[in-house]
Amino acid sequence: MIYAEVGEIERFDRDKDVVSYAGLNPVIRESPDSRIEGSISKRGSRQLRWILVQCARTAVHTCNDEYLRRFYDRLAGKKGSQKAIVATARKLLVSIYHMLSREGVHDPPGVSA
């Protein structure tokens, strides 16, 4: 489903572009004196965002993906579970982008296979 929503990965120059396409990028408000990063923009594919959040929930709570679970737990303690799961979905999308663009396997640092 993710691949069907994203389409040809070559149309994205970098991972930030695919994150923006999914609407998982933060809204940034800047003035000369301050910079505020708000919630996600939601200016992308609603279906892609939904499936990524569901995949992140499954990876963290059911499959016990060690890498994503540590990331989620660290953020959930600081920001709350909802923001942590959205951030985990973003991290998952970035990993998927790199796997598709490099035609490689997911090999997160610090996790042995």
C-alpha positions in Angstrom: 0.0 0.0 0.0 2.9 2.4 0.8 4.5 1.7 -2.5 1.2 2.3 -4.3 0.7 5.6 -2.6 4.3 6.8 -3.1 4.6 5.7 -6.7 7.9 5.9 -8.4 10.5 6.7 -5.8 12.8 8.4 -8.4 10.5 11.4 -8.5 11.7 12.4 -5.1 15.2 14.0 -4.9 15.7 13.4 -1.2 13.9 11.9 1.9 12.6 15.3 3.0 10.6 15.5 -0.3 8.8 12.2 0.4 8.1 13.2 4.0 6.6 16.4 2.7 4.5 14.5 0.2 3.1 12.4 3.0 2.4 15.5 5.1 4.6 14.4 8.0 6.8 17.4 7.9 6.5 20.0 10.7 4.9 23.4 10.1 7.6 26.1 10.7 6.7 29.6 11.5 9.7 32.0 11.4 10.2 35.6 12.2 13.5 37.5 12.6 13.3 36.9 16.4 12.0 33.4 16.7 11.4 30.0 15.0 8.5 27.8 16.0 8.0 24.2 14.8 4.4 23.3 15.1 2.4 20.1 14.3 2.7 18.2 11.1 1.5 19.9 7.9 -1.0 17.3 6.8 -0.6 18.7 3.3 -0.1 15.3 1.7 -1.6 12.0 1.1 -4.0 11.2 4.0 -4.0 7.5 3.1 -0.2 7.4 3.1 -0.1 9.1 6.6 -2.7 6.7 7.9 -1.0 3.5 6.7 2.4 4.7 8.0 1.0 5.4 11.5 -0.7 2.0 11.5 2.6 0.3 10.4 4.5 2.3 13.1 2.0 1.1 15.8 2.4 -2.5 14.6 6.2 -2.2 14.6 6.3 -0.7 18.1 3.6 -2.6 19.9 3.2 -5.9 18.1 6.4 -6.8 16.2 8.6 -5.3 18.8 11.0 -3.8 16.3 14.0 -3.0 18.6 15.2 0.1 16.7 11.8 1.7 16.3 10.7 0.7 19.8 13.7 2.5 21.4 13.0 5.6 19.3 9.3 5.5 20.3 9.9 5.0 24.0 12.4 7.8 24.1 10.0 10.2 22.5 6.8 9.0 24.3 8.4 9.8 27.6 9.0 13.4 26.5 6.3 14.3 24.1 3.5 11.7 24.6 2.5 8.6 22.8 0.6 10.3 19.9 3.5 12.6 18.9 5.9 9.7 19.3 4.0 7.4 17.0 3.8 10.1 14.3 7.5 10.7 14.6 8.1 6.9 14.4 5.9 6.8 11.2 8.1 9.6 9.7 11.3 7.6 10.6 9.7 4.5 9.0 9.0 6.5 5.8 12.5 7.8 5.6 13.8 4.2 6.0 11.4 3.0 3.3 12.6 5.8 1.0 16.2 4.8 1.4 15.5 1.1 0.9 13.6 1.8 -2.3 16.0 4.4 -3.7 19.1 2.3 -2.9 17.4 -1.1 -3.5 18.8 -2.2 -0.1 17.6 -3.9 3.1 16.7 -2.1 6.3 19.8 -2.3 8.5 19.3 0.1 11.4 22.4 1.0 13.5 22.9 -0.8 16.7 20.6 -3.7 15.9 22.0 -7.1 15.1 20.0 -9.3 12.7 
